Amino acid sequence: MSRARAFLDLLRPQQWVKNAFVLVGLIFGHAYRESAMITAALAATGAFCLASGAVYAFNDARDAAQDRDHPDKRSRPVARGAVTPGEAAGFAAFTAAVAVALAAWTGWKVAAIVVAYLVMSAAYTLGLKRIPVLDVVVIAAGFMLRLLAGTAGIGIEPSNWLLACGFLLTLFLGFAKRRAEIGRLAGDAGQHRAVLEDYTVGFLDKAIAVSAAAMVAVYAWYTLAADTAQLHGTGSLILTVPWVLLGTLRYLYRLRFRGGGGDPAEELLRDPLLAAAVVGWGATVLWLIG
């Protein structure tokens, strides 16, 4: 049982909430009343859960020695010795194959997007994660592929507004994560993640501010756009902007004053106000466009 749990932990199911990005297009594309679209979107989400899990397992197999010296990562299955690096790599390959097969069942476009995600993520693990700024851009691009899988992949026209807001949101979260890592690991940051040696707190604070401001501005502009009102049948989406501001500012507060910001999924579980902002935004969107 402990071995089975170790292999499950390799996939980090607690992080799968991030794959909800695949479902965003279903809501904003008004396809949530079509059972075929819902089935396809759920299958695409499942494929990305498995694909991201395969990436985590591959990453753990590669970085086991380094993870053993990290205050949090030392408890991961490979780092603690519950799974060997070879077993983790083999499990990653198997899980990736299952992910592609599930995506192919949904359609060739989703399969192609999942393959692109796996290739890009492998390149990230093998070297791109050591290049400042590009490391965060690659992570953000991974979320763009999730959005595309949930729109173009299942036959929904992707929105440029949706892609822009999603990209800026993930840039903001990515730079915030780097800032949190530097704050948590202090002088040893570069030993745990090589790219942190090339970042400074001042640069990251500016990158976070730019990303956050651009994200909120683009989202507010989206809610006020005439084509948005025409698509959704309401000009009141501006009412969701306060939720976005609350969530953004609360995240910044936790990053700067509560030692948070390292993991969005954990922040949602730990901070009721942040979770309320996300739930409030979602409920307001569904009320206005549903």
Backbone bond lengths (Angstrom), bond angles and torsions (degrees), N, CA, C in turn:
res aa  C-N    CA-C-N  psi(-1)  N-CA   C-N-CA  omega(-1)  CA-C   N-CA-C  phi
1 M - - - 1.463 - - 1.525 111.03 -
2 S 1.331 116.40 -40.32 1.455 119.87 -179.46 1.524 110.96 -66.06
3 R 1.348 116.77 -33.40 1.469 119.86 178.07 1.525 110.30 -68.18
4 A 1.328 115.83 -42.88 1.466 119.50 178.76 1.524 110.16 -61.88
5 R 1.325 116.26 -40.92 1.466 120.23 178.79 1.521 110.79 -65.11
6 A 1.342 116.89 -36.09 1.465 120.31 179.30 1.524 110.67 -64.01
7 F 1.328 116.85 -41.42 1.465 119.67 179.40 1.533 110.77 -69.14
8 L 1.324 116.26 -35.94 1.467 118.93 175.83 1.525 110.36 -64.85
9 D 1.324 116.46 -40.65 1.470 120.64 179.07 1.525 111.52 -62.39
10 L 1.344 116.69 -29.92 1.467 119.80 177.60 1.523 111.29 -57.80
11 L 1.338 115.87 -33.12 1.465 120.64 -177.02 1.522 112.69 -82.28
12 R 1.335 117.49 -8.99 1.463 124.02 179.20 1.537 112.62 47.57
13 P 1.341 117.28 61.53 1.471 119.58 -178.15 1.522 113.70 -58.96
14 Q 1.349 117.30 -22.74 1.471 119.24 178.29 1.522 111.69 -65.42
15 Q 1.341 116.84 -16.47 1.455 120.87 179.41 1.532 112.82 -93.11
16 W 1.310 116.78 -4.57 1.461 119.53 -174.95 1.521 113.34 -68.43
17 V 1.326 116.76 -14.88 1.465 119.57 177.54 1.525 110.82 -57.34
18 K 1.345 116.56 -26.78 1.464 120.60 179.65 1.532 111.38 -63.05
19 N 1.326 116.70 -25.28 1.458 119.89 -178.16 1.526 112.64 -77.15
20 A 1.331 116.55 0.49 1.465 120.03 172.27 1.526 110.90 -62.59
21 F 1.338 116.25 -16.38 1.473 120.37 174.81 1.529 110.92 -55.16
22 V 1.322 117.08 -30.82 1.463 120.67 -179.35 1.528 110.74 -62.79
23 L 1.330 116.99 -30.52 1.461 121.48 -174.54 1.527 113.46 -86.44
24 V 1.338 117.53 -10.84 1.467 120.37 -175.91 1.527 111.08 -60.88
25 G 1.323 116.56 -41.95 1.463 120.00 -179.34 1.516 112.85 -62.67
26 L 1.327 116.28 -29.75 1.462 121.54 179.40 1.531 110.17 -61.66
27 I 1.345 115.43 -38.42 1.465 120.70 -178.65 1.522 111.09 -77.68
28 F 1.343 115.88 -52.38 1.463 119.24 -175.73 1.528 112.54 -75.38
29 G 1.323 116.92 -14.23 1.460 120.51 175.01 1.518 112.53 -94.27
30 H 1.352 117.10 4.21 1.471 123.44 178.16 1.531 111.93 55.78
31 A 1.339 115.87 38.00 1.468 119.80 179.42 1.519 112.01 -106.18
32 Y 1.324 117.13 8.67 1.463 120.59 -174.25 1.530 113.02 -76.02
33 R 1.317 118.48 -3.26 1.460 120.84 176.55 1.534 111.56 -97.91
34 E 1.334 116.46 -4.14 1.458 120.86 -177.86 1.527 109.29 -102.20
35 S 1.321 116.40 115.45 1.466 121.01 -174.72 1.522 112.56 -60.78
36 A 1.336 117.22 -36.45 1.458 119.98 179.93 1.528 110.89 -64.70
37 M 1.328 116.63 -40.15 1.461 121.29 178.81 1.530 110.54 -67.18
38 I 1.332 116.25 -40.65 1.463 119.94 179.35 1.520 110.29 -62.69
39 T 1.330 116.65 -44.86 1.471 120.67 179.01 1.519 110.88 -60.87
40 A 1.336 116.43 -44.77 1.461 120.47 -179.50 1.522 111.20 -64.29
41 A 1.343 116.90 -41.67 1.461 120.55 -179.62 1.523 111.35 -66.30
42 L 1.328 117.16 -40.16 1.460 120.64 178.34 1.527 111.20 -65.94
43 A 1.333 116.47 -38.88 1.464 119.77 177.41 1.525 110.98 -65.75
44 A 1.333 116.34 -40.56 1.468 120.15 177.79 1.525 110.33 -64.36
45 T 1.329 116.37 -38.50 1.469 120.34 177.23 1.528 110.30 -63.63
46 G 1.329 116.88 -44.45 1.455 120.49 177.27 1.514 112.20 -60.38
47 A 1.340 116.11 -40.58 1.464 120.19 178.75 1.527 110.82 -62.47
48 F 1.323 116.85 -39.67 1.464 119.75 178.99 1.524 111.73 -72.36
49 C 1.328 117.81 -31.58 1.463 119.70 175.25 1.529 109.87 -61.77
50 L 1.325 116.29 -45.33 1.461 120.14 178.81 1.525 111.58 -68.63
51 A 1.340 116.72 -40.18 1.466 120.01 -179.64 1.518 111.31 -64.66
52 S 1.335 116.90 -43.94 1.470 119.48 178.48 1.522 110.25 -66.24
53 G 1.344 117.06 -36.20 1.454 120.01 176.07 1.516 112.01 -62.50
54 A 1.330 116.49 -40.27 1.464 120.76 177.32 1.525 110.79 -62.62
55 V 1.318 116.29 -38.88 1.469 120.77 178.42 1.533 110.38 -64.44
56 Y 1.332 116.65 -43.17 1.469 120.26 178.07 1.530 110.74 -60.42
57 A 1.334 116.64 -44.60 1.465 120.58 -178.98 1.526 110.82 -63.32
58 F 1.336 117.09 -42.44 1.465 121.18 178.72 1.521 110.36 -63.94
59 N 1.322 116.21 -42.26 1.454 120.96 179.28 1.537 111.04 -62.39
60 D 1.327 116.47 -42.48 1.468 120.49 179.42 1.522 111.05 -64.83
61 A 1.326 116.88 -37.31 1.462 120.30 178.41 1.517 111.03 -64.59
62 R 1.322 116.37 -36.61 1.473 121.26 -178.95 1.521 112.67 -75.66
63 D 1.340 116.69 -36.95 1.465 120.73 -169.11 1.522 113.88 -108.21
64 A 1.326 117.98 19.54 1.469 121.14 -174.25 1.525 112.51 -55.86
65 A 1.329 116.88 -46.50 1.468 120.06 -176.99 1.523 111.29 -62.62
66 Q 1.317 116.36 -41.72 1.469 120.94 179.69 1.529 110.92 -70.19
67 D 1.325 116.44 -36.55 1.464 120.26 -178.31 1.526 112.16 -65.50
68 R 1.313 117.43 -27.94 1.474 120.13 -178.01 1.524 112.23 -63.86
69 D 1.316 117.73 -21.95 1.460 121.69 -179.86 1.523 113.06 -97.03
70 H 1.346 116.00 0.54 1.467 120.36 -178.07 1.528 109.60 -92.04
71 P 1.344 118.30 136.84 1.471 120.76 -176.44 1.530 114.53 -60.25
72 D 1.326 118.02 -29.19 1.462 121.41 -179.86 1.532 112.39 -103.90
73 K 1.333 116.63 -42.22 1.462 120.71 -173.41 1.530 113.42 -73.13
74 R 1.325 117.67 -14.20 1.459 120.21 -178.83 1.528 112.71 -63.46
75 S 1.352 116.74 -18.16 1.459 120.15 -179.74 1.531 113.09 -88.89
76 R 1.325 118.21 -0.82 1.452 120.67 179.06 1.532 110.01 -68.27
77 P 1.341 117.90 152.59 1.471 121.33 -171.98 1.526 115.55 -53.33
78 V 1.325 118.05 -44.46 1.463 119.69 -178.32 1.522 110.28 -72.96
79 A 1.325 116.62 -42.32 1.465 120.67 -178.66 1.526 111.91 -62.12
80 R 1.327 117.49 -35.73 1.462 119.81 -178.31 1.528 112.93 -89.97
81 G 1.350 116.68 -2.61 1.455 120.49 174.48 1.505 115.52 91.25
82 A 1.332 118.58 6.91 1.461 121.04 179.38 1.528 111.78 -73.58
83 V 1.333 116.45 -25.41 1.466 123.44 178.98 1.520 107.38 -136.70
84 T 1.329 117.82 139.30 1.461 120.37 178.76 1.534 109.47 -80.43
85 P 1.336 117.75 157.65 1.464 119.61 177.27 1.528 112.53 -57.68
86 G 1.322 117.13 -37.90 1.463 120.08 179.14 1.517 112.08 -64.95
87 E 1.323 116.13 -42.25 1.468 120.13 177.61 1.523 110.91 -63.95
88 A 1.321 116.57 -40.77 1.463 120.32 179.65 1.524 111.04 -64.35
89 A 1.337 117.06 -41.42 1.468 120.67 179.30 1.529 110.81 -65.23
90 G 1.332 116.48 -43.08 1.456 119.85 177.88 1.518 112.35 -63.93
91 F 1.334 116.30 -40.80 1.462 121.18 178.25 1.523 110.38 -65.29
92 A 1.330 116.74 -36.38 1.467 121.18 177.76 1.528 110.34 -62.91
93 A 1.336 116.56 -44.40 1.468 120.48 179.97 1.527 111.21 -63.69
94 F 1.341 116.45 -42.43 1.467 120.60 179.22 1.527 110.56 -63.50
95 T 1.328 116.85 -46.15 1.466 120.76 -178.38 1.522 111.00 -64.78
96 A 1.342 116.79 -38.60 1.462 120.41 177.69 1.527 110.95 -62.40
97 A 1.333 116.72 -40.27 1.467 120.72 179.32 1.533 110.79 -64.27
98 V 1.334 116.61 -40.88 1.469 120.41 177.87 1.533 110.22 -65.22
99 A 1.331 116.11 -38.85 1.467 120.43 178.90 1.524 110.94 -61.59
100 V 1.320 116.71 -45.00 1.467 120.66 179.93 1.525 110.49 -65.67
101 A 1.341 116.68 -39.50 1.463 120.50 179.16 1.528 110.59 -62.70
102 L 1.335 117.38 -44.08 1.464 120.60 178.42 1.525 110.87 -64.69
103 A 1.325 116.26 -40.05 1.466 120.24 178.00 1.524 110.71 -64.42
104 A 1.344 116.77 -39.76 1.467 120.94 179.89 1.525 111.13 -64.95
105 W 1.333 116.55 -32.19 1.463 120.05 176.18 1.529 110.12 -63.49
106 T 1.331 116.33 -33.30 1.459 121.02 178.36 1.525 111.07 -74.04
107 G 1.319 116.96 -38.36 1.456 121.18 -179.85 1.513 111.06 159.10
108 W 1.321 116.76 158.99 1.465 119.75 -175.18 1.526 111.87 -67.27
109 K 1.323 116.96 -30.05 1.465 119.04 179.50 1.525 111.35 -65.98
110 V 1.331 116.37 -44.28 1.461 119.60 178.12 1.525 109.85 -63.68
111 A 1.327 117.10 -40.78 1.468 120.47 178.58 1.528 110.65 -61.14
112 A 1.333 116.78 -42.74 1.466 120.59 179.93 1.528 110.56 -64.56
113 I 1.322 117.09 -39.02 1.467 120.83 179.34 1.523 110.81 -67.05
114 V 1.333 117.22 -41.55 1.467 120.74 178.45 1.525 110.58 -64.90
115 V 1.316 117.50 -41.54 1.471 120.67 177.04 1.528 110.16 -61.75
116 A 1.338 116.84 -43.49 1.464 120.38 178.43 1.530 110.41 -60.86
117 Y 1.323 116.46 -39.94 1.467 120.77 177.80 1.524 111.05 -63.30
118 L 1.315 117.53 -43.82 1.461 121.49 -179.41 1.529 111.05 -64.76
119 V 1.319 116.71 -42.40 1.471 120.50 179.71 1.529 110.24 -65.59
120 M 1.326 116.65 -46.30 1.456 120.21 -179.76 1.532 111.00 -63.71
121 S 1.331 117.02 -40.07 1.460 120.73 179.71 1.522 111.77 -67.36
122 A 1.329 116.59 -36.83 1.468 120.02 176.26 1.524 110.02 -64.60
123 A 1.330 116.49 -41.72 1.464 120.33 177.95 1.526 110.56 -63.53
124 Y 1.320 116.05 -36.13 1.467 120.67 176.79 1.530 110.13 -62.51
125 T 1.320 116.72 -48.06 1.465 120.98 -179.17 1.521 111.60 -63.60
126 L 1.321 116.55 -37.08 1.462 121.13 -174.85 1.523 114.04 -82.42
127 G 1.326 118.61 -12.15 1.464 117.34 179.82 1.511 117.30 178.74
128 L 1.333 117.95 -33.71 1.461 119.80 -175.52 1.525 112.54 -64.79
129 K 1.329 117.27 -24.57 1.466 119.85 -179.49 1.520 112.71 -69.65
130 R 1.320 117.07 -7.79 1.472 120.82 179.06 1.523 112.63 -96.26
131 I 1.336 117.70 0.20 1.468 121.99 -177.78 1.527 109.23 -102.90
132 P 1.353 118.17 114.25 1.465 121.00 -177.04 1.522 112.78 -55.58
133 V 1.285 117.28 143.31 1.464 127.90 -178.76 1.531 111.04 72.33
134 L 1.346 117.07 -49.37 1.459 119.07 178.41 1.520 110.66 -60.67
135 D 1.328 117.30 -33.04 1.462 120.00 179.82 1.531 110.80 -60.05
136 V 1.325 116.79 -41.88 1.464 120.66 179.99 1.526 110.63 -74.83
137 V 1.316 117.65 -37.34 1.468 121.36 179.00 1.526 110.39 -62.64
138 V 1.325 117.53 -39.21 1.464 120.79 179.12 1.524 110.36 -64.14
139 I 1.325 116.65 -41.79 1.464 120.00 177.31 1.530 110.28 -60.98
140 A 1.333 116.10 -44.91 1.463 120.53 178.58 1.529 111.03 -62.31
141 A 1.330 116.73 -38.19 1.464 120.69 178.38 1.525 110.94 -62.95
142 G 1.336 116.45 -33.26 1.456 120.08 177.08 1.520 111.67 -61.85
143 F 1.321 116.71 -36.33 1.458 120.14 177.72 1.528 110.98 -74.43
144 M 1.321 117.70 -29.68 1.461 120.18 174.23 1.528 110.39 -63.99
145 L 1.331 116.34 -38.02 1.464 119.89 177.60 1.528 110.69 -65.72
146 R 1.326 117.08 -35.36 1.467 119.65 175.23 1.527 110.64 -62.10
147 L 1.343 116.41 -45.41 1.460 120.11 178.98 1.528 111.07 -61.80
148 L 1.323 116.95 -40.96 1.461 120.66 -179.80 1.518 111.31 -68.10
149 A 1.325 117.50 -35.66 1.462 120.15 177.19 1.520 110.73 -63.09
150 G 1.342 115.96 -35.59 1.461 120.45 -179.12 1.513 114.11 -85.54
151 T 1.318 117.57 -1.44 1.472 120.67 177.70 1.533 109.70 -122.44
152 A 1.318 116.61 -83.16 1.466 120.27 -177.92 1.523 111.81 -58.09
153 G 1.341 116.14 -34.62 1.454 119.81 -177.19 1.514 113.79 -64.46
154 I 1.338 117.67 -29.99 1.464 119.89 -177.90 1.531 112.29 -113.88
155 G 1.332 115.59 13.77 1.457 119.61 173.26 1.502 116.54 94.06
156 I 1.349 117.27 18.21 1.466 121.32 176.16 1.525 108.49 -104.04
157 E 1.323 117.14 135.52 1.464 120.27 179.67 1.532 109.71 -66.53
158 P 1.349 118.22 119.27 1.470 119.59 -179.69 1.524 111.32 -69.93
159 S 1.321 116.02 140.75 1.454 121.28 179.49 1.527 110.19 -93.84
160 N 1.330 116.11 131.45 1.464 119.55 176.79 1.528 110.77 -63.16
161 W 1.331 116.11 -34.75 1.463 120.26 176.67 1.527 110.60 -61.38
162 L 1.326 115.30 -44.82 1.459 120.97 -179.07 1.524 110.80 -62.38
163 L 1.316 115.86 -43.92 1.464 120.04 -179.53 1.531 110.73 -65.65
164 A 1.336 116.93 -41.53 1.466 120.40 -179.34 1.529 111.13 -64.62
165 C 1.330 116.60 -46.37 1.468 120.25 -179.81 1.525 110.67 -63.94
166 G 1.322 116.94 -42.20 1.456 120.73 179.57 1.516 112.36 -64.19
167 F 1.321 116.48 -41.15 1.460 120.67 -179.79 1.530 110.78 -64.78
168 L 1.329 116.37 -44.86 1.464 120.23 -179.33 1.533 111.67 -67.49
169 L 1.332 116.29 -36.95 1.466 119.75 177.23 1.523 110.74 -61.85
170 T 1.327 116.79 -45.40 1.464 118.95 -177.40 1.530 111.81 -73.89
171 L 1.322 118.11 -28.16 1.462 119.83 171.56 1.524 110.05 -63.12
172 F 1.331 115.84 -46.27 1.461 121.28 178.57 1.532 111.08 -57.43
173 L 1.329 116.99 -48.65 1.463 121.33 -179.38 1.527 111.54 -66.38
174 G 1.344 116.28 -35.60 1.463 119.57 179.89 1.514 112.74 -67.35
175 F 1.321 117.09 -46.02 1.469 119.92 178.13 1.535 110.61 -67.42
176 A 1.341 116.52 -34.40 1.467 119.77 176.95 1.524 110.47 -63.89
177 K 1.321 116.62 -38.34 1.463 119.52 178.35 1.525 111.31 -63.44
178 R 1.332 117.13 -42.89 1.468 120.12 178.28 1.533 110.01 -63.07
179 R 1.321 116.58 -39.69 1.474 120.67 178.70 1.524 110.28 -63.55
180 A 1.322 116.97 -41.86 1.458 121.09 179.69 1.527 111.00 -65.39
181 E 1.336 116.64 -38.50 1.462 120.35 -179.81 1.522 111.30 -65.16
182 I 1.325 116.56 -42.21 1.464 119.60 177.97 1.523 110.30 -63.29
183 G 1.333 116.62 -42.72 1.459 119.98 179.86 1.512 112.54 -65.19
184 R 1.316 117.22 -36.19 1.465 121.13 -176.63 1.526 112.11 -78.67
185 L 1.332 115.98 -41.04 1.464 120.15 -173.51 1.521 113.48 -93.20
186 A 1.336 116.26 -14.56 1.481 122.49 176.12 1.524 110.52 53.01
187 G 1.332 116.96 -127.47 1.461 121.28 -173.77 1.507 114.40 -68.06
188 D 1.346 117.98 -16.29 1.460 121.14 -179.29 1.529 112.33 -94.46
189 A 1.332 117.83 6.44 1.463 121.20 -173.79 1.524 112.33 -56.22
190 G 1.331 117.00 -45.16 1.452 120.96 -177.81 1.510 113.77 -64.17
191 Q 1.316 117.34 -27.15 1.464 120.68 178.88 1.527 111.54 -72.30
192 H 1.325 116.66 -29.05 1.458 120.88 -178.18 1.528 112.16 -91.30
193 R 1.321 117.92 -30.99 1.464 122.41 175.88 1.517 106.52 -144.93
194 A 1.319 116.26 109.85 1.466 121.63 -170.45 1.521 113.06 -56.00
195 V 1.330 117.72 -37.54 1.461 120.37 -175.51 1.523 112.28 -64.77
196 L 1.317 117.97 -21.75 1.465 120.70 -178.63 1.527 111.82 -65.88
197 E 1.321 117.66 -20.59 1.463 120.22 176.42 1.521 111.59 -65.97
198 D 1.336 116.33 -23.99 1.471 120.87 -177.03 1.518 112.79 -97.90
199 Y 1.324 117.32 0.27 1.458 121.23 176.78 1.523 110.04 -104.22
200 T 1.321 116.30 151.31 1.464 121.35 171.11 1.525 107.87 -121.95
201 V 1.314 115.82 156.78 1.457 120.21 178.32 1.520 110.86 -60.05
202 G 1.339 116.77 -40.80 1.457 120.73 -179.45 1.518 112.17 -61.07
203 F 1.340 116.84 -45.45 1.469 119.79 179.10 1.514 111.11 -63.70
204 L 1.335 117.08 -45.07 1.458 120.35 -177.58 1.529 111.29 -64.39
205 D 1.327 117.32 -38.31 1.461 119.86 177.44 1.522 111.15 -61.64
206 K 1.325 116.19 -39.69 1.472 119.68 178.01 1.525 110.99 -68.95
207 A 1.325 117.29 -42.02 1.465 120.93 179.20 1.526 111.03 -63.22
208 I 1.330 116.37 -39.68 1.464 121.00 178.19 1.529 110.22 -64.89
209 A 1.325 116.54 -44.48 1.468 120.62 -179.22 1.522 111.16 -62.72
210 V 1.338 116.55 -45.06 1.470 120.65 179.93 1.522 110.69 -63.00
211 S 1.334 116.91 -46.25 1.460 121.15 -178.23 1.520 111.08 -63.98
212 A 1.338 116.49 -44.55 1.462 120.51 -178.95 1.532 111.10 -64.57
213 A 1.324 116.94 -46.07 1.468 120.63 -179.48 1.526 111.22 -63.11
214 A 1.333 116.08 -43.30 1.469 120.05 179.78 1.523 110.83 -64.97
215 M 1.325 116.35 -40.53 1.466 120.41 179.82 1.529 111.22 -60.87
216 V 1.327 116.70 -49.94 1.460 120.51 -178.45 1.529 110.39 -64.86
217 A 1.336 117.03 -40.73 1.463 120.64 -179.56 1.524 111.61 -64.29
218 V 1.330 116.73 -45.74 1.465 120.14 -179.54 1.520 110.55 -65.50
219 Y 1.331 116.81 -40.13 1.465 118.95 179.69 1.537 110.65 -66.07
220 A 1.333 116.80 -42.17 1.462 119.77 178.36 1.531 110.82 -62.94
221 W 1.332 115.94 -40.63 1.468 120.70 178.18 1.532 110.01 -62.52
222 Y 1.328 115.63 -40.83 1.469 121.22 178.27 1.529 110.79 -59.19
223 T 1.341 116.68 -44.33 1.465 119.26 -177.34 1.528 112.18 -67.20
224 L 1.340 116.98 -24.47 1.461 121.22 -177.81 1.524 113.44 -94.12
225 A 1.336 117.10 -10.53 1.463 121.16 -175.32 1.529 111.13 -66.87
226 A 1.317 115.42 143.38 1.468 120.62 -178.79 1.521 111.67 -63.82
227 D 1.340 117.66 -38.77 1.463 119.60 -178.72 1.529 111.45 -68.71
228 T 1.346 116.38 -26.79 1.467 119.77 175.89 1.525 110.35 -66.94
229 A 1.322 116.31 -46.06 1.464 120.91 178.94 1.524 110.94 -61.73
230 Q 1.338 115.61 -38.50 1.465 119.98 -179.59 1.529 110.84 -68.11
231 L 1.339 116.45 -41.55 1.466 120.51 -178.68 1.517 112.20 -66.35
232 H 1.337 116.15 -45.60 1.462 120.06 -173.55 1.531 113.90 -94.57
233 G 1.324 116.64 -7.29 1.453 119.06 178.51 1.512 113.62 72.71
234 T 1.330 116.42 22.32 1.465 120.52 178.19 1.520 109.85 -154.10
235 G 1.325 115.04 143.42 1.455 120.04 174.78 1.504 112.03 -103.63
236 S 1.331 116.41 17.51 1.462 121.19 -172.29 1.524 114.38 -104.32
237 L 1.321 117.52 10.51 1.467 118.73 -179.80 1.527 112.29 -64.18
238 I 1.335 116.55 -14.30 1.462 119.88 175.61 1.536 110.58 -58.88
239 L 1.325 117.04 -21.72 1.463 121.64 179.01 1.531 112.22 -66.81
240 T 1.332 117.01 -15.88 1.470 119.76 178.78 1.519 112.17 -86.31
241 V 1.329 117.81 -12.82 1.467 120.97 -177.23 1.531 112.35 -62.05
242 P 1.345 119.86 -41.05 1.475 118.13 177.56 1.525 113.50 -57.14
243 W 1.334 117.60 -35.48 1.466 119.99 176.51 1.524 110.94 -63.64
244 V 1.342 116.09 -41.27 1.461 120.85 179.27 1.529 110.64 -63.85
245 L 1.327 116.14 -43.43 1.464 120.21 177.75 1.527 111.47 -63.27
246 L 1.328 116.37 -43.49 1.461 120.19 179.63 1.530 110.59 -60.95
247 G 1.321 116.81 -47.22 1.458 120.12 -179.64 1.514 112.49 -63.37
248 T 1.334 116.34 -42.31 1.464 120.59 -179.18 1.521 111.43 -64.73
249 L 1.325 116.15 -48.77 1.464 120.08 -177.91 1.530 111.59 -68.32
250 R 1.322 116.74 -35.94 1.458 119.03 177.98 1.528 110.61 -65.90
251 Y 1.343 116.61 -38.23 1.459 120.56 177.91 1.528 110.45 -64.46
252 L 1.321 115.85 -42.12 1.464 120.18 177.22 1.525 110.98 -63.17
253 Y 1.317 116.58 -38.81 1.464 120.41 177.98 1.522 110.92 -62.37
254 R 1.318 116.65 -45.00 1.467 119.54 -179.98 1.528 110.92 -66.56
255 L 1.320 115.93 -33.94 1.464 119.82 178.67 1.522 111.23 -66.01
256 R 1.315 117.06 -44.20 1.465 120.94 -172.65 1.525 114.03 -86.80
257 F 1.334 117.76 -30.41 1.463 119.40 -171.43 1.528 115.39 -122.78
258 R 1.332 117.65 -7.32 1.454 119.47 -177.88 1.534 112.90 -126.39
259 G 1.318 117.02 11.44 1.456 120.32 177.80 1.514 113.69 66.58
260 G 1.331 117.27 21.80 1.462 121.59 -178.98 1.520 111.47 -97.50
261 G 1.330 115.78 -161.95 1.458 121.67 176.74 1.508 114.78 91.96
262 G 1.337 117.81 -5.67 1.457 119.19 -176.85 1.508 113.75 -77.98
263 D 1.329 116.82 -27.38 1.462 120.83 -176.25 1.530 108.67 -147.69
264 P 1.337 118.11 111.58 1.465 120.73 -178.14 1.526 113.08 -58.01
265 A 1.339 117.13 -39.10 1.466 120.05 -179.21 1.523 110.91 -62.58
266 E 1.321 116.90 -43.37 1.461 120.75 178.86 1.524 111.48 -67.78
267 E 1.320 116.56 -36.95 1.462 119.77 179.19 1.529 111.36 -62.66
268 L 1.326 116.33 -39.26 1.455 119.89 178.54 1.528 111.59 -63.55
269 L 1.332 115.84 -36.74 1.459 120.32 -179.18 1.524 111.93 -75.99
270 R 1.319 116.85 -29.68 1.462 120.74 -174.84 1.525 113.98 -89.48
271 D 1.327 116.97 -26.15 1.461 119.79 -172.71 1.527 110.77 -116.24
272 P 1.326 118.39 106.15 1.469 121.32 -178.18 1.527 113.23 -60.41
273 L 1.334 117.74 -35.67 1.458 120.09 -178.40 1.531 110.70 -68.29
274 L 1.327 116.28 -40.63 1.467 119.97 177.29 1.526 110.40 -64.54
275 A 1.326 116.30 -43.17 1.462 120.35 177.86 1.525 110.58 -62.67
276 A 1.337 117.03 -39.42 1.465 121.19 179.06 1.526 111.21 -63.44
277 A 1.348 116.78 -36.77 1.463 120.49 178.50 1.528 110.68 -63.83
278 V 1.336 116.50 -42.68 1.462 120.47 -179.81 1.526 110.48 -67.41
279 V 1.330 116.72 -46.10 1.461 120.70 179.62 1.533 110.28 -65.20
280 G 1.328 116.93 -40.84 1.456 120.62 179.19 1.515 112.17 -63.12
281 W 1.346 115.31 -40.98 1.474 119.06 177.15 1.522 110.26 -62.27
282 G 1.328 116.72 -48.53 1.457 120.21 -178.23 1.519 112.38 -61.80
283 A 1.327 116.23 -44.01 1.464 120.25 -179.51 1.526 111.36 -64.49
284 T 1.329 116.44 -39.85 1.477 120.26 179.84 1.521 110.89 -67.25
285 V 1.327 116.68 -41.21 1.473 119.94 177.63 1.524 110.21 -60.57
286 L 1.323 116.89 -48.11 1.473 120.37 -178.61 1.528 111.19 -63.50
287 W 1.328 116.52 -37.70 1.465 119.86 179.22 1.527 111.00 -65.64
288 L 1.333 116.78 -40.57 1.461 120.20 -175.78 1.523 113.50 -76.46
289 I 1.330 117.22 -37.95 1.466 118.45 -175.24 1.523 112.54 -103.33
290 G 1.354 116.90 -10.17 1.455 119.59 -178.34 1.505 112.25 -83.70
